[in-house]
Amino acid sequence: MPKKTNGTVRQRPDGRWEARATIGGKRISFYADRQSDALKAMRAAQKAADDGVYFEPSRVTVAAWLDTWLTEYAAPSLKPLSLSAYESRIGSHIKPALGKIRLADLNPTQIQTFYNSLTREKSLSPKTVKNVHGILHKCLSQAVKLRYIGFNPCDICELPRMERREIKPLTEREICAFLAELRAGEEFSALFTVALFTGMREGEICGLAWNAVDFRAGTITVRQQLQKEKKKGGCHYIAATKNDRTRTITAAPYVMGILREIFAEQKKQHLACGLAWRNEWNLVFTRPDGSFIPPQTALKHFKKIAERIGRPDARFHDLRHTYAVTALQEGDSVKTVQENLGHSTASFTLDVYGHVSEKMKAESAARMENFIEKISG
């Protein structure tokens, strides 16, 4: 078995960092734009040599590089759910099609043919193909940084056209019908009401903790979500929000009133359960024994209500859409709605919701008419 050496590292005149080590009897260099990346590549090779699975970069296959990249570069920064998705797409799609090709020989035409086959033969959606492309592109970008390949062949491939899914928020009549169903005794009525009037995602509201609720300020800070491992028998866990963004929502007094009622009721439930109380994450929305409410369970209850109000096509996420459209219709600025939803930019919010409200257009026309009459009179 080849012996691992500590190696050396230096910055080259061209600005790149070079880490060198003797592996398998050969002095091998690893290049990167950052010192840490060069050292990481060298140490990964040393570990592979110790494990008896080292290969020279020029001979590595796409499958072997995918394994190295996923373990050494991607996994440390990925959430469990994202890592599971990466592993699934690599194992189901990328490796079977491209895995046996040498990394140095992989070309854009091979990748384009692969993308086309995902659409034509496997009938995958454009979004799924884009997700597969994202993984492969990141993997090959790291290979470029390490100078294993000269350029990223994904850069010049064409992806299937993405068509934005039409959003279908609840109408005012449907909102009234929905709330009537909740008042009729729905088990998760408080959860659904708060979701409707704050725009929180199902994982966020199921994972909302009391330390995120400020009754004095009237705010809710969204910093985590409840997720489940994507495997058979997977456990639920608390994770950061989507894109790791924390946001603070100034909620309507009606919403804060509901939360106060839940807080008081939960105290009674805790007292009744005693040592059997199970709210280990200090969550707001729980069952009577303090146990959490899985997002999938909340979704099943929501679908039953949606059917009863004549919207069997509605999804839990449509409550978020309903909040956004309603807020815009009632005069909230796009910036305010963007911040409450946690979108990265106001332009994204406007792109998704700006065209859906005929009421907003009519009110705009009425304001312009008033202005014309004022200056004409």
N, C-alpha and C positions, 0 to 999 in steps of 0.2 A: 504493500500500500504506500503510495507516495506520501512523503512527509510534508506537513504544512510549515511554511516559514512566515515570519511576521511581515516580510516584504518591505518595500520602501515606497515613498510617495514624493512627488516633486511637481512643481508647476512649470510647464514648458514655456518657451518664448512666445508661442502663439496664444497663451492664456489658458490653454487646457491643462487639466490635471492628469498626471500619469502615475498609476500605482503599479509596481512591479513585484512579482514573486516567482519563485521557482516551483513549478508544478509539473509532476510527471517527468522530471529531469530536464524541463525546458524553462527558460526565462521568458515569462509572458507578461505583456503590458496590457493595462486596462485604462482606457481614456474616458474622461468625462469633463463637462464644463465646471462641475463643482467637485471639490476635494472629497466630500462625503460620498458622492456617487461613485467616484473612482474606487475608493476604499471598499464601498459596499459590494461592487462588482468583484473586486479581488477576493474579498472574504467569502463571497458566495461560491467562487471557483475553488477556493481552498477547502471549504466545507464539502463541496461535491467531490473533490479529490479524496478527502478523508473517507467519504462514504463509498468511494469506488465508482462514482457515476460521472466524473468530470469529462467534459468534451471540449475540444477547442472550438472557439466561436465560429470558425470557418466551416466546421463540420456539423454544427448543431442543427437539429430539425426544428420546425415550427412548434411541434408538440413539446419537445424538450424545453425550448425557450419559454413557451407559455407556462409550463410548470415552474420554472425558475422565477420568471417575472411575477407570477401570481403569489408565490410564497415570499419572495424577498422584497418585492417592490409594492405590490398592490395590497396584499392582505393586511399589513400593519396599519394602514390608514382607512380601511373599509369597515363599515358597520356590519354586524353579523348577517343581516338580511341582504345587504348588497353583495357580500362575499359569497353567500349561497347562490345568488343570481348569477354572478360571474362564473362560478364553478359549473353551474347548470348549462349556461350558454356555451362555455368552452367545451364541455364534455359532449353536449348534444349536437352542436353545430360546427364549431371551428375545427376541432381536432379531426373528426371524421373526414372533413373535406380537404383540409390543408396540412394536417399534422405530419404527414410523412415527407413533405417537401423540405429540402434544406433551407434554412433561414436566408442564407445568402443568395439562393436561387428564386425566392418568392418574388413574383412580379405582379403588376397591376391587373393584367388580363386574367390571371388565375383567381385573383380576389374578386374581380368583377363577375366572372363566371359563377363564383361561389355565391355572391349576393343575389344574382339573377335566379339561381337555383332555389334559394330560400323563398323567393316570391312565387316562382312558377311551379316548382315541384312540391315544396312543403307548404305552400299557400300561407306563409307567414305575413303578418301585417307590416306595412311600412315602418311603423314604430318599433316593432320587434327587430326588423332588419337594421334599423338605425342603432338600436341598443347593442346588437352583435358587432356592428361596425365600430361603435365606441370602444368596446373592449379590445378588439384587434388593433385599432389605431393607437390606443394607449400603450399596448404591449410593444408594438413596433416602434413607437416614438422613443421608448426607453432603449431599444436596441440601437437606434440612431445615435442617441446620446452617448452610448458606450462604444460607438464606432464599430458595432458588429455588422451594420449595413450602412450604405451610403445615404439613403433617403427612405422616407416612409412611402411604400407603394400604395397605401390606402388613400394618400392625398389626392390622387387623380382618378379615383373611382367614383361612379355615379350611384347615388342612392335612389330608391323609389320615392316618388313624390308623396310628401306627407299632406294629408287632408285633415284639417282641424275638425274634430268631432263637434257636431252641433250641440250646444248646451241647451238644456230644457229646464229652466227654473220653474218653480211652482208659480202659478198665477195667483192673483189676489183671492180669487174664489177658492182655489185649491189650498192656499195657506189657511184660510178660515176653516175649511173642512178638516184640514190636518190638525189644527189646534183643537177643534171640537172633538176629534177622536182621542186626542191626548187627555182632554178633560174628562172623558168617559171612563177613565180608569186604566189607561195604559201603564204598564209596569215601569217603563223607562221614560215617562212623560217629561220629567225635569231635564233629563239628558238631551232629549230631542229638542226641547224648547230652547235651551241654552245654545245648542248647535245652530238652530235656525237663526237666532238673533245675535250670533257672534261670528259665524263663518268658520268655526274651528273644524278641522278634519276629524274623521271618526277616531283615528288613533290618538290624536291630540286631546280630544274631549274625554275619551276613556282613560287616558293617562294623566289627566289634570289633577294636580295635588293641591292641598289646602294652602301650602306655603306660597302658592302662585296667585292666591286670591287676596286682594287688599280691600277690605270692606271700607276702610276710612277713605281711601282714594277713589274707590269705585272702579278698580282695574283688575284685569286678569292678565297675568304674564304667561305666555305660551313658550315653554322651553323644553318640553319633552313629549313623548308619545308612547303608547302601549303597543308593542309589536309581538309577533309570534315567530319563532324559528320556522323556516320553510323546510321542514322535514317531518316524517311521520313521528307523531308523539312529541313534536317540538314544544318547548316551554315558552311561556310569555315572559317578556322582559321590558324594562323601561329603557328607551333609547332617546337620543337627541331628536329634535324636530327635523323635518325635511330640509336639506341643505344647511343644517346646523344653525339656523337662524332663530334668534329669540325675538319675540315681539310682545308689545304690551297693548292690550285692547281696553279702551275706556268703554265699559259696558253700560247699557241702558239701566236706569234705576230698577226697572221691572226685572231684569236679569239678576241684578245683585240681590233683589228681594227673594227670588227663587233660591239663590245660593245660601242666603241666611236661613231659609226654611230647611234646606237640606242639612246645614250645619247643626241646627238644633235637633232635628230628627235623628241624625247620625249619633249624636251624643247619647240619646235615649237608647238607641240600638246597641251602642258600645256598652252601656251600663247593663243592659239586659243580657248580653252575651258574656260579659266578664272575660275570663281567660280564653274563651273560645273565639274572641274577636280576631279577625284575620286581615285587617287593613295594614299590611306591612309597608306599603308605599304611601300611606296617608292620602289616599285618593278621595276625590270629591264624590264621584259617582260609584257606588258600590251596592252589593246585595245586602239584605238585612243582617248578614253575619260579618260584613266588612270585606268580603271577597270581591275581587275586581270583576268588571263586566267586559268580557272579550269583545273587541270590535265586531267580530263575525256574529256574535249573539245579538248585538245591537242592530246589525244590518238585517238579520232575519226578522226581528220585530218591526223594523222600519218597512220592509217589503210588504208585510201583512197590512200595515196601515196604508201604504201607497195603493195597494189593490183596492182597499175599501173606499178610497176617495177618487177612484177612477184613473189612477196614474201608475199602472203596474210596471211601466218602463222606468219609473223614477229610481234613482240610486241615492244612497246616503249622501254621496258627494254633491247631489243636487241641492241639498240644504245649504251648502256653502255657496253654490251659484245663486240660489234664491236670496241669500243675505246680501251678496254683492250687488245684484241687480236692484233689489229693493233700496239699499243704501244710496245708490246712484240716483234712483228715481226720486227719492225723498230729499235730494239736494246735497248729499255728501260729496266732497271733492274726490277726484280720482286718486289724488295723493293719499287722502285719508283711508280710502278703501284699500289701496295698495298696501299701506302699512298694517292695517288690521288683518289682511289676508296673508301677509308675509311674502308677497311677491317681491322679486328683486328690483323691478323698475315699474314706474307708473305707466310707461308705454306698453308693457306687457299686460297690465290690468286693462288698459284702454283697448288693446287689441282683442282681448278675450270678451270684454263686456260692453264696450262702447257702442256696439251696433245693435244690441238686442232690445233696447227700450224705445218703443214707438212713443211712449208717454213723454220721454225726455225730448224727443224731436218735436213733438207737438207743443210742449211748453217753451222750447226755444223759439219756435215760430211765433208763438203768442207774445213773447217778450220783444221780439223784433218788431212785431206789428204795433205794440204799444209805443216803442221808440219812434217808429215812423210817424205815428199819429201826433206824438209830442212835438217833433221837429217840424211837422207840416202845419201845425195848427196856429 
